[in-house]
Amino acid sequence: MTALERRRGARTLVALAWWCGASLICSGCSAAGLWTDFTSVSVGRAASGRLHRPERLPASGRGYTVPPAWRVRGNRYGTRELVRLIETSAARVRAEHRGARLGVADLSRLRGGRTTWHKSHQSGRDVDLIFYSKNSRGRSLRPPDLQMVHYGPKGLPFVPESMQESGYDESGWQDRRFDDEKNWSLVAALLSDPTVRIQWIFVSRAIKQRLLDYAAGQGRAPWLIAYAEAVMHQPGGRASPHNDHFHVRIYCSRSDRTMGCVDTGPVWKHEKKTHKYPGPERYDPNLWSVITSLPLFFMRI
């Protein structure tokens, strides 16, 4: 073996030794939350997690706005998937209903974690969406600036028992009405998004039933109504019944699951594809069988 060959062999051994050492070091650093795919990463559970490289929802966009009371909080960060879902769903409702404007409340903090207002919303996969409303004459109203409005089974506003002394700061709340048409359009837009899978839409039983009845009366697709019935859920325990907003939670994306994102509750193991869903008037028996088998859990959020 010549001197040149020996030097080349030595360099090869050094390179191999360096590569092996680096691999061992990195293998020790591969714990949940330390890897990144250079996009947003949701880490941990919705109620005990954090957020890497978050996407920031602009204060306003096509078909939506973050009202002043929530804008000052600054909780406008989420995974890229969640932010895109909000933007595309609001734009779709706006395209279907002229003048519709969705009120977007809290997502997560810049790096996730607990906030003063929420136990969940910690890992960038939760968002509160304020109900669309109209006045007693049927005209669309902008979302409230200061305070969400509670609605009963008939779609009329009321002051909950916990607020009997303080009342509402939101002026004109008495003339607001729950807008069945636009709120169903929002649910349909969220559930039919081609790339993001919804895990829960937390909402009161009365509002859930109102929306399902509306959709059935309008002849909406059976598969979509079944899907909505499976994911709309009133939380149990001491949690808010959610009669003043939708609390939407999305599943971990496949890549985020490999980096520490954790789903709790019913786990959907299949990624959405752009060809996943049939057209608006078609019925997919396979989807129906999966939906009806989803267990429902009473969760505290």
N, C-alpha and C positions, 0 to 999 in steps of 0.2 A: 504494500500500500504506500503510495507516494505521500509526501508531506501535504500536498494540496488536498488529496482525498481525506487525510486525517483531519485537516482543518474543517473541511466541509462536514465531515461526520460529527465533529465536535459541535459545530454550529447547529446542526440538526438536533442533537441531543439536548442542547441548551434550549432551543425553541420548544421541543416537546416537554421539557421539564417546566418551562414557564407556562405553557398552555395548561398542563395538568394542575399546576399550582393555582392558576387563576380559576380553573374550573372548580377546584375544591373550595376555594374562598367563596366563589359565587354560589355554590351549592349551599353554603352556610348562610347566605343572604337571601335565599329564595323564599323566605317566610312571607305570609300573606301581607300585602301592602307595600312590599319593597320593590317589586317589579313594576314596570310601566310599559305600555305599548305606545307611549308618546301621544295618547289622546286621554280623555277623561277616564278615571278609574274610580268606581264605587267600591269601597272596602268595608267589610263587616256587615252588620245587620242594619236595617232601617232605624232601629232604636238604640244602636250601640256601634256606630261606625264613623267613617270619615270619608274625605273626598280628595283625590289627587287630580291636578291639572283640570280644574272644573271649567265648564262653559258658563258664561254669564248671560242671562236673559236680558236683552235690551229693555228699557223702561216702557217702550211701546213698539208696536209693530202692526202689521196688517191684521186687523180684526181683534186686537187685544190691547190692554193697557195695564200697567201696575199702578193701582190707585195710590194717592199720597200717603195714607196711613201705613201701607206696606212698603212703599218705596223708601221711606226713611229708615226702615229696619235694615235694609240692605241684604235680605236673605233671598238673593236672586241667582244662586249658583246651583248647578246640577250637572248630571252627566250630559254628554253631547246628545245622547238619545232622548233624554227627557226634554231638554230645551227645544230640540227640533220637533218633538211631538207636540208641544204646546203651540209653537209657531204654526205648524202645518194644520193642526186641528182648528185653531182660531181662524186661520185664513179660509179654511173650507166652510166653516159656518158663515163667515162673512160673505163668501161667494153665493151661498144658498139663501141668505137672508140679508137683504140690504140694510145697512145701518147697524148690524149686530156688532157688539163690542164686548169681548170677554174681559172680566176682571181677574187678573192673576195676583194671588196673594203670595204666601211664602213658599219658597223652595228650600234651599239649605244655605248655611253660612259658607264663606269662602273656602274653608277647609273641612266643612262638615262639623259634626259634633252637636252636642245639645245646645239649645237656645232657651231663652226665657219663655218662649211661647209654645214650645213643642217638646215632647219626649222623643218622638220619631223625627223625621226630616233630617237625619244625621248623615246619611251617606249619598245624598244627591239623587235619590230615586223617588222622592215624594214631592207633590205640589198641591196646594189648595187653590181651587178654581171657584170663583164666586158665581153663584147662579145668575143666569140671564133673567132679567125682569122686564116687565112692561107696566104701563099705568092702567088705570081702570077703563080707559078708552081704547086700550090695545096698542098704544104706541110704545116702541122700544125705548128703554131707558138706559142711560150710561150706568156702569157699575157704581156702587156707593163709594164715596171718597174716604169715609172714616170708619165705618162699622158695617159688618155683614148683617143682613136682615134675615130673621128666622121665618120660615113658612110652615103652615099647617097642612093637613091632608087636602083641604080645598084650595090650596095655593094662595091663601091670604096671609099677610104678615101678622105677626103677633109678638108680644113681649114675653119671653120665657120667665119662669118663676125666679130664676137666679138674677134677673135684671129688673125685677119689679120696682125696686127702690131707685136704681140709677137711671133706668130707661135708655133710650137711644140718643146718641149724639148726632146721628144721621138725619138731616132734615128731609121731610117729605117721605119718610119711610112708610107712612100709613097708606100712601097711594100706590105702592109697589105691589105687583102681582107676579107670581111664579110663572115664567114663560115656558109652557110645556113644549112648544114646537122647537124653540132654539135649544133648550136644554137637552132634548132628545137628540137633536142634530149633533150636539157636542159629544154626547155619549157614543153615538154611532161613529163619529169621526175618530174618536180615541180608539175604539175597538176595531175599526177596520183599517187602521194604519198598517201599511205593508211590512214594516220592519220592527216595530216595537210591540212587545207583548205586555198587556195590562194584567197585573195581578189582582188588584183591588180597586174598586171605586167605593170608598166609604161614604155612605149617605143614609139618611133615616129611612125606616121601613115605609113610612107614609109617602115620602117623595119617590122612593123606588117604585112602589106600586102605582103611583100616579103616572110615572113615565112609562112603565110597562103597559098600562091600560091605554095610554095615548098611542103608543107604537102599534099595539094590536088593533086599535080602532082605525088607525090610518093605513092598515094593511102592510106594515113594514115586514121585511124578510124574517121568516120564522127563526132562521139560524142566528140572526143578529139579536133578536129578542131573547132567545135562549142564552146566548152569550152574555148579554147584559144582566139577565136574571142571576147568572152564576157569579158574576164579579161584583155586582152592587150589593153592599152589605152594611148593615148598621153594627158598629162595634158594640161589644158587651161591656160589662163592668161599669166603672165610673166614667168611661170615656164619653165625650160629647156625642149626642145622637146624629150630629151632622145634618141638621135641617136648615143650615144657613150656607153651606158650600159643599162641593165635592172634594174629597181628599183622594187624590189619584196616586197609586203606587205602581211602578213598573218592575218587572222582573230584572234580575241581573242579566247583563248581556253575556254571551258565551265567553268572550275574552276576559271580561271582568271576573267571572267566576273562577278562572284559572289564577287570578291575582288577588283573591281573598274576598270577593263579594259573596254574601251569604243570603239566600232567600229563606224566609221562615213562612210557615203555613203551607198551603198546597203548592207543590212545585211542578211547574210545566217544563218538561224536559225537551221540548222541540222548539227550535228557532223558527221564527216567522220567515217566510219567503215571499217574494213579490207575487208569486202565483198561488199563495196559500189559500186565499178565500175565493169563493165563487162570486158571481155577479150579484147585484142587489136583490134580485128576485129568485135566486136559486137556493136550494137547500142541500146542505152537505151532511149526509147521515153519519159520516165518520167524525166530523167535528161535533155533531150533536152527541154522539156516544161519549166523546171525551169530556165535553162540557158537563153532561149530566152525571159524570162520575167524579167530578171535582168535589172533594170534601170541603165543607164550610166550617171555619173555626171562629169562635167568639174570641176576638183578639182585643187586647188593650193597646192603644197606640199612643 
